[in-house]
Amino acid sequence: MSGASWDDLKTRSLSAAVQVVIALVAVIFAPYGLLILLWALFFLMHWELGAMFGLNRKHQFAVLGLASLVGLIILIAPDLAYGSFFLAMTLLALPLVPSAVLITRQRALFAAYGVFMVFGITALWYLFHAFGLRGILVLVAIVIASDVAGYFVGKSFGGPKFWPAISPKKTWSGTVGGWAAGFIVGCIAAALFGAWWIIPIAVVLAFGGQMGDIAESAVKRKVGVKDSSDLIPGHGGVLDRFDGLLGAGATAMVLQLLF
């Protein structure tokens, strides 16, 4: 066993509980509750991404005014805005354009992560339409279980680092623990819904969630910040908390488009 420190466990647990409650309320009042939540996440993530790349507050408010307009269009006419996956991505990506012009460093990295962010958010809405509330709840359960298992297993057993150049805290033990948790959730979902193909997909989605976390860690390391913001106690920013959900959603959407 490693000499793990659990000082942040209470704060992380409380923050996670609040997020679960918010997510459940959004799902209960779906589709509009879910749509509002996804747009709010996009808005906050865009704010944090711009701040990480040095976009000042004056420009932030101007750009996010455009984001608000885009969000309003989507909220008023969701069927029109989401009639095509790529139309939806285009609408959500519009605020990235002035942001990319206004920042003064690493525009390519900003654009790349911004497109990934938009793809992940849009994917979650499409997955809801494809698989309903059950599908979204299973996806969220996989991400949460993988994250929690990775945290506890990694803290408890330590061992070799998974990708020390990008994320120095992540270990192979925690990574494998996350895969195992995804497998367990997949088994439960398969038993409930009678669809055994969910099991391997769940493991792939757990890995996709971990890669979403790694991707955000890589961006933060490149721009020299520890957290995307301090909005969520114990977790940093919205991107820090939901990067895994973006990764899992994007992975699920890629599988949906391919198969």
C-alpha positions as CSV (number, residue, x, y, z in Angstrom):
1,M,0.0,0.0,0.0
2,S,1.2,3.6,-0.6
3,G,1.3,6.3,2.0
4,A,-1.9,7.9,0.7
5,S,-3.2,11.2,1.9
6,W,-7.0,11.5,2.1
7,D,-7.1,15.2,3.2
8,D,-9.2,16.2,0.3
9,L,-11.7,13.3,0.5
10,K,-14.5,15.2,2.4
11,T,-14.4,18.2,0.1
12,R,-14.3,16.1,-3.1
13,S,-17.2,14.0,-1.8
14,L,-19.4,17.0,-1.0
15,S,-18.7,18.6,-4.4
16,A,-19.4,15.3,-6.2
17,A,-22.7,14.9,-4.3
18,V,-23.8,18.4,-5.3
19,Q,-23.0,17.7,-8.9
20,V,-24.9,14.4,-8.9
21,V,-28.0,16.2,-7.5
22,I,-27.8,18.8,-10.2
23,A,-27.4,16.2,-12.9
24,L,-30.4,14.2,-11.6
25,V,-32.6,17.3,-11.6
26,A,-31.5,18.1,-15.1
27,V,-32.3,14.5,-16.2
28,I,-35.7,14.4,-14.4
29,F,-36.7,17.6,-16.3
30,A,-35.3,16.4,-19.6
31,P,-35.1,17.3,-22.4
32,Y,-35.1,21.0,-21.5
33,G,-33.5,20.5,-18.1
34,L,-30.7,18.5,-19.7
35,L,-30.3,21.0,-22.6
36,I,-30.0,23.9,-20.1
37,L,-27.4,22.0,-18.1
38,L,-25.3,21.2,-21.2
39,W,-25.4,24.8,-22.4
40,A,-24.4,26.0,-18.9
41,L,-21.5,23.6,-18.9
42,F,-20.4,24.8,-22.3
43,F,-20.7,28.4,-21.2
44,L,-18.6,27.8,-18.1
45,M,-16.1,25.6,-19.9
46,H,-15.6,28.2,-22.6
47,W,-15.0,30.9,-19.9
48,E,-12.4,28.7,-18.2
49,L,-10.7,27.8,-21.4
50,G,-10.4,31.4,-22.5
51,A,-9.0,32.4,-19.0
52,M,-6.4,29.6,-19.2
53,F,-5.1,31.0,-22.4
54,G,-5.0,34.6,-21.2
55,L,-8.2,36.0,-22.6
56,N,-9.0,39.1,-20.4
57,R,-12.3,39.7,-18.8
58,K,-13.4,42.4,-21.2
59,H,-12.9,40.1,-24.2
60,Q,-14.4,37.2,-22.2
61,F,-17.7,39.0,-21.7
62,A,-17.9,40.0,-25.3
63,V,-17.2,36.5,-26.6
64,L,-19.5,34.9,-24.1
65,G,-22.2,37.3,-25.1
66,L,-22.0,35.5,-28.5
67,A,-22.1,32.2,-26.6
68,S,-25.3,33.3,-24.8
69,L,-26.9,34.2,-28.1
70,V,-26.0,30.8,-29.6
71,G,-27.4,29.1,-26.4
72,L,-30.6,31.1,-26.7
73,I,-31.1,30.0,-30.3
74,I,-30.5,26.4,-29.3
75,L,-32.9,26.6,-26.3
76,I,-35.7,28.2,-28.3
77,A,-35.4,25.9,-31.3
78,P,-33.6,22.7,-30.2
79,D,-35.0,20.6,-33.0
80,L,-33.7,23.2,-35.6
81,A,-30.4,23.6,-33.9
82,Y,-29.8,19.9,-33.4
83,G,-31.3,18.8,-36.7
84,S,-27.8,17.9,-37.8
85,F,-24.9,16.9,-35.6
86,F,-22.5,19.0,-37.5
87,L,-24.8,22.0,-37.6
88,A,-25.0,21.8,-33.9
89,M,-21.3,21.6,-33.6
90,T,-20.9,24.6,-35.9
91,L,-23.3,26.7,-33.8
92,L,-21.6,25.8,-30.5
93,A,-18.1,26.4,-32.1
94,L,-18.9,29.9,-33.2
95,P,-17.8,31.6,-30.0
96,L,-14.4,29.8,-30.3
97,V,-13.6,31.8,-33.4
98,P,-13.3,35.3,-31.8
99,S,-11.7,33.7,-28.8
100,A,-9.0,32.1,-31.0
101,V,-8.4,35.5,-32.7
102,L,-8.2,37.4,-29.4
103,I,-5.8,35.2,-27.5
104,T,-2.1,35.8,-28.1
105,R,-0.6,32.4,-27.5
106,Q,-1.0,28.8,-28.6
107,R,-4.0,29.3,-30.8
108,A,-3.8,25.9,-32.4
109,L,-4.0,24.2,-29.0
110,F,-6.9,26.4,-27.9
111,A,-8.8,25.6,-31.1
112,A,-8.1,21.8,-30.9
113,Y,-9.3,21.6,-27.3
114,G,-12.2,23.9,-28.0
115,V,-13.4,21.6,-30.8
116,F,-13.0,18.6,-28.6
117,M,-15.1,20.4,-25.9
118,V,-17.8,21.3,-28.4
119,F,-17.8,17.7,-29.8
120,G,-18.2,16.2,-26.3
121,I,-21.1,18.6,-25.3
122,T,-22.9,18.0,-28.6
123,A,-22.4,14.3,-28.3
124,L,-24.1,14.1,-25.0
125,W,-27.3,15.7,-26.4
126,Y,-27.3,13.4,-29.4
127,L,-26.7,10.3,-27.2
128,F,-29.7,11.4,-25.1
129,H,-31.8,11.3,-28.3
130,A,-30.3,8.0,-29.4
131,F,-30.5,6.1,-26.1
132,G,-32.8,8.1,-23.9
133,L,-32.4,8.8,-20.2
134,R,-31.2,5.3,-19.5
135,G,-28.3,5.7,-21.9
136,I,-27.2,9.0,-20.4
137,L,-27.5,7.7,-16.8
138,V,-25.4,4.6,-17.7
139,L,-22.8,6.9,-19.3
140,V,-22.6,9.1,-16.2
141,A,-22.5,6.1,-13.9
142,I,-19.5,4.7,-15.9
143,V,-17.6,8.0,-15.7
144,I,-18.3,8.5,-12.0
145,A,-17.5,4.9,-11.1
146,S,-14.3,5.0,-13.1
147,D,-13.3,8.3,-11.5
148,V,-14.1,7.2,-7.9
149,A,-12.4,3.8,-8.4
150,G,-9.4,5.3,-10.0
151,Y,-9.0,7.8,-7.1
152,F,-9.3,5.2,-4.3
153,V,-7.3,2.4,-6.0
154,G,-4.6,4.8,-7.1
155,K,-4.4,6.4,-3.6
156,S,-4.3,3.0,-1.9
157,F,-1.9,1.1,-4.1
158,G,0.1,3.8,-5.9
159,G,2.8,2.2,-8.2
160,P,4.1,3.2,-11.6
161,K,2.7,6.4,-13.1
162,F,0.4,6.1,-16.1
163,W,1.7,9.1,-18.0
164,P,4.0,11.1,-15.7
165,A,4.9,13.7,-18.3
166,I,1.2,14.8,-18.6
167,S,-0.5,13.8,-15.3
168,P,2.0,13.0,-12.6
169,K,-0.6,11.8,-10.1
170,K,-2.2,9.1,-12.2
171,T,-1.0,5.6,-11.7
172,W,-1.5,2.4,-13.6
173,S,-3.2,0.9,-10.6
174,G,-5.8,3.7,-10.6
175,T,-6.2,3.4,-14.4
176,V,-6.9,-0.3,-14.2
177,G,-9.2,0.3,-11.3
178,G,-11.2,2.7,-13.4
179,W,-11.5,0.1,-16.2
180,A,-12.7,-2.5,-13.7
181,A,-15.3,-0.1,-12.4
182,G,-16.5,0.5,-15.9
183,F,-16.7,-3.3,-16.4
184,I,-18.8,-3.7,-13.3
185,V,-21.2,-0.9,-14.3
186,G,-21.4,-2.4,-17.8
187,C,-22.3,-5.8,-16.2
188,I,-25.1,-4.2,-14.1
189,A,-26.5,-2.3,-17.1
190,A,-26.3,-5.4,-19.3
191,A,-28.3,-7.4,-16.7
192,L,-30.9,-4.7,-16.3
193,F,-31.4,-4.1,-20.0
194,G,-30.6,-7.5,-21.5
195,A,-27.9,-6.1,-23.8
196,W,-24.6,-7.7,-23.2
197,W,-22.8,-5.7,-25.8
198,I,-22.9,-2.9,-23.2
199,I,-20.1,-4.6,-21.2
200,P,-17.1,-4.1,-23.6
201,I,-18.5,-0.7,-24.6
202,A,-18.5,0.3,-20.9
203,V,-14.8,-0.5,-20.6
204,V,-14.1,1.5,-23.7
205,L,-16.1,4.5,-22.3
206,A,-14.2,4.3,-19.0
207,F,-11.0,4.6,-21.0
208,G,-12.4,7.4,-23.0
209,G,-13.3,9.3,-19.8
210,Q,-9.7,8.8,-18.5
211,M,-8.4,10.1,-21.8
212,G,-10.6,13.2,-21.5
213,D,-9.0,13.8,-18.1
214,I,-5.5,13.3,-19.6
215,A,-6.3,15.7,-22.5
216,E,-7.3,18.5,-20.1
217,S,-4.2,17.8,-17.9
218,A,-2.0,18.2,-21.0
219,V,-3.6,21.5,-21.9
220,K,-3.2,22.8,-18.3
221,R,0.5,21.7,-18.3
222,K,1.1,23.5,-21.6
223,V,-0.4,26.8,-20.4
224,G,1.1,26.5,-16.9
225,V,-2.0,26.4,-14.7
226,K,-2.9,23.9,-11.9
227,D,-6.7,24.1,-12.2
228,S,-9.0,25.5,-14.9
229,S,-10.6,27.7,-12.2
230,D,-11.7,27.5,-8.6
231,L,-15.4,27.3,-9.1
232,I,-15.9,23.9,-7.6
233,P,-14.3,23.3,-4.1
234,G,-12.1,20.3,-4.0
235,H,-12.1,19.9,-7.8
236,G,-10.9,23.1,-9.3
237,G,-13.0,24.2,-12.3
238,V,-15.9,22.9,-14.4
239,L,-13.5,21.5,-16.9
240,D,-11.5,19.8,-14.2
241,R,-14.7,18.0,-13.0
242,F,-16.4,17.2,-16.3
243,D,-13.4,16.5,-18.6
244,G,-14.0,12.8,-18.1
245,L,-17.7,13.2,-19.2
246,L,-16.5,15.1,-22.3
247,G,-14.1,12.3,-23.1
248,A,-16.7,9.5,-22.5
249,G,-19.3,11.4,-24.5
250,A,-17.0,12.0,-27.4
251,T,-15.9,8.3,-27.4
252,A,-19.5,7.1,-27.4
253,M,-20.4,9.4,-30.3
254,V,-17.4,8.2,-32.3
255,L,-18.6,4.6,-31.7
256,Q,-22.1,5.6,-32.7
257,L,-21.0,7.2,-35.9
258,L,-18.8,4.3,-36.8
259,F,-21.0,1.4,-35.9
